[in-house]
Amino acid sequence: MKIIKSLVKNILWKIWTSKTLKYLDSLEQESNPKAKRLAILLRQTIKGEFSKEEMQWIEKIENLRADIEKNTSKVNVIDYGAGNPQDNRSEREMYNGTINTSRVCDINIASKRPFWAKVLFKIIREFKPQTAIELGTCLGISSAYQSSAMILNNSGRLITMEGSPELVKIADSHIKGLGISNVEIIEGRFQDNLERILEENKPIDYVFIDGHHDENATIDYYNLFIPYLKDGAVLVFDDISWSKGMKNAWKIIQKDKNIQLAVNFKEVGICIFENKNK
Ligand SMILES: C[S@@+](CC[C@H](N)C(=O)[O-])C[C@H]1O[C@@H](n2cnc3c(N)ncnc32)[C@H](O)[C@@H]1O
């Protein structure tokens, strides 16, 4: 069974990469030079082209992921997000949160898988943002990827936000355990803290939105970010095909006049921002 699963996974990966590599060829032909930079870094990630120092960080973080996969201890998690697409949680329900007791190894399913985590890493290496904001820390895997890329850049810091106090504690120990110190974790609902965080840390030149997964909330966060973003800021939206609502949110955001370039990779959407209200 395990062999069949990994065989199927391999075939699907091959189909996806050959399709994506073709798409990257056309992305590279676009007149926007940032499209070319995105295409190159995606291609490098698919081909596994990383320097020795980059590989050292990736291996360290993947070792941590392997440890997490074995961690069966249970924690109480409060989720302020949409849950599953079929949950249809109301705004009030999401604001109040849903409490669950889960094993750490099961929570880990929500962590960005190695390929997309490496794409985030490459984006940071290529665009060298100074102030990055992440919505959705969870166990700290994507935070570790993004902040370690900033360490290799010799500049930049990550502010990551998480609503669940138990997850904040675990993510903090994971990040500290990796010897990373350029990350600040903000505990609490995004809705309650984001505006203050943006005001205190502007201008922002990189955003990764990987939490809440609700149409209106995602659009609201994007609108909240606009006045605080630097021209050329990179915005990464996760799970843009996850639900009808998330598909709608992506449709609306990518058409916004301030989005200079929008690339849809089905699971992840990447935008380059340029403020047209100046
Ligand atoms: C998909 S996980 C993040 C995974 C992480 N970025 C990674 O790849 O390692 C989403 C996280 O966002 C948090 N979250 C969802 N909605 C939230 C909200 N409205 N306020 C604060 N945290 C929220 C959840 O508790 C969860 O830990």
The ligand as an SDF file (V2000), in Angstrom:
LIG
                    3D

 27 29  0  0  0  0  0  0  0  0999 V2000
   -2.3690   26.5980    7.9090 C   0  0  0  0  0  0  0  0  0  0  0  0
   -1.8630   26.9990    9.5040 S   0  0  0  0  0  0  0  0  0  0  0  0
   -0.3420   27.8550    9.2550 C   0  0  0  0  0  0  0  0  0  0  0  0
    0.7780   26.9490    8.8160 C   0  0  0  0  0  0  0  0  0  0  0  0
    2.1250   27.6260    8.8030 C   0  0  0  0  0  0  0  0  0  0  0  0
    2.1170   28.8260    8.0090 N   0  0  0  0  0  0  0  0  0  0  0  0
    3.1660   26.6780    8.2180 C   0  0  0  0  0  0  0  0  0  0  0  0
    3.1480   26.4660    7.0060 O   0  0  0  0  0  0  0  0  0  0  0  0
    4.0060   26.1810    8.9770 O   0  0  0  0  0  0  0  0  0  0  0  0
   -2.9270   28.3380    9.9180 C   0  0  0  0  0  0  0  0  0  0  0  0
   -2.7700   28.8820   11.3300 C   0  0  0  0  0  0  0  0  0  0  0  0
   -3.4890   30.1110   11.4070 O   0  0  0  0  0  0  0  0  0  0  0  0
   -4.1130   30.2190   12.6780 C   0  0  0  0  0  0  0  0  0  0  0  0
   -5.2990   31.0690   12.4950 N   0  0  0  0  0  0  0  0  0  0  0  0
   -6.3430   30.8550   11.6520 C   0  0  0  0  0  0  0  0  0  0  0  0
   -7.2050   31.8820   11.7130 N   0  0  0  0  0  0  0  0  0  0  0  0
   -6.7160   32.7680   12.5980 C   0  0  0  0  0  0  0  0  0  0  0  0
   -7.1400   34.0500   13.0590 C   0  0  0  0  0  0  0  0  0  0  0  0
   -8.2530   34.6100   12.6340 N   0  0  0  0  0  0  0  0  0  0  0  0
   -6.3690   34.6870   13.9660 N   0  0  0  0  0  0  0  0  0  0  0  0
   -5.2130   34.1220   14.4180 C   0  0  0  0  0  0  0  0  0  0  0  0
   -4.7530   32.9140   14.0170 N   0  0  0  0  0  0  0  0  0  0  0  0
   -5.4950   32.2480   13.1130 C   0  0  0  0  0  0  0  0  0  0  0  0
   -4.4580   28.7930   13.0560 C   0  0  0  0  0  0  0  0  0  0  0  0
   -4.5040   28.6550   14.4740 O   0  0  0  0  0  0  0  0  0  0  0  0
   -3.3200   27.9890   12.4090 C   0  0  0  0  0  0  0  0  0  0  0  0
   -2.3170   27.6790   13.3270 O   0  0  0  0  0  0  0  0  0  0  0  0
  1  2  1  0
  2  3  1  0
  2 10  1  0
  3  4  1  0
  4  5  1  0
  5  6  1  0
  5  7  1  0
  7  8  2  0
  7  9  1  0
 10 11  1  0
 11 12  1  0
 11 26  1  0
 12 13  1  0
 13 14  1  0
 13 24  1  0
 14 15  1  0
 14 23  1  0
 15 16  2  0
 16 17  1  0
 17 18  1  0
 17 23  2  0
 18 19  1  0
 18 20  2  0
 20 21  1  0
 21 22  2  0
 22 23  1  0
 24 25  1  0
 24 26  1  0
 26 27  1  0
M  CHG  2   2   1   9  -1
M  END
$$$$
